[in-house]
Amino acid sequence: MRLLERLVLLRAIDTNWVQHLTQMEHIREGIGLRAYGQADPLVAYKERGLRDV
């Protein structure tokens, strides 16, 4: 039973981590437009990442 619990927990963590990385990638793709508005893309990426994720 412990093995089953461990496998389910690891699967849930893995799934959530992949979703997080996918969301961060989408944010990174869209943040490049902020540079045209004279905003620092790194600062915008950090702010957006903390707010949306």
C-alpha positions as CSV (number, residue, x, y, z in Angstrom):
1,M,0.0,0.0,0.0
2,R,2.9,2.4,0.8
3,L,4.3,1.8,-2.7
4,L,1.0,2.7,-4.3
5,E,0.8,5.9,-2.2
6,R,4.3,6.9,-3.2
7,L,3.6,6.3,-6.9
8,V,0.4,8.3,-6.8
9,L,2.1,11.2,-5.0
10,L,5.1,11.2,-7.3
11,R,2.8,11.2,-10.3
12,A,0.8,14.1,-9.0
13,I,4.0,16.1,-8.2
14,D,5.4,15.3,-11.7
15,T,2.2,16.4,-13.4
16,N,1.9,19.7,-11.5
17,W,5.6,20.4,-12.2
18,V,5.2,19.9,-15.9
19,Q,2.1,22.2,-15.9
20,H,4.1,24.9,-14.0
21,L,6.9,24.7,-16.5
22,T,4.5,24.9,-19.4
23,Q,2.9,28.0,-17.9
24,M,6.2,29.7,-17.4
25,E,7.2,29.0,-21.0
26,H,4.0,30.6,-22.2
27,I,4.7,33.7,-20.0
28,R,8.3,33.8,-21.4
29,E,7.1,33.8,-25.0
30,G,4.7,36.6,-24.4
31,I,7.0,38.8,-22.3
32,G,9.2,39.8,-25.2
33,L,6.6,42.4,-26.3
34,R,7.2,44.3,-23.1
35,A,10.7,45.3,-24.3
36,Y,9.0,47.3,-27.0
37,G,7.2,49.3,-24.3
38,Q,10.5,50.2,-22.7
39,A,10.0,47.8,-19.8
40,D,12.7,45.5,-18.6
41,P,11.7,42.0,-19.8
42,L,13.4,40.2,-16.8
43,V,11.5,42.3,-14.3
44,A,8.2,41.8,-16.2
45,Y,8.8,38.0,-16.4
46,K,9.4,37.8,-12.6
47,E,6.4,39.9,-11.8
48,R,4.1,38.0,-14.1
49,G,5.5,34.6,-13.0
50,L,4.8,35.4,-9.3
51,R,1.3,36.8,-10.1
52,D,0.0,34.2,-12.5
53,V,1.6,31.0,-11.2
